[in-house]
Amino acid sequence: MDATACRVSSGGAHSGAAQPMTALIAFSAFEGLGAGGLAVGAFWLIGAPVPPAASGAAARA
């Protein structure tokens, strides 16, 4: 989680300081990869402690 948070922060800082449009696009993509990692990590952290039977996922499967 720390690496993805650093990726978002670093990408945002570099995007703000980018001069050419290609650098802005590249740093925004880098920031987006970090944000995607944060979203996946958050869902994993929320869902990991709950067993499927308790969450109702076993009934849907």
Helices and strands as residue ranges (DSSP letters): H 2-17, H 21-47, H 52-55, H 57-60
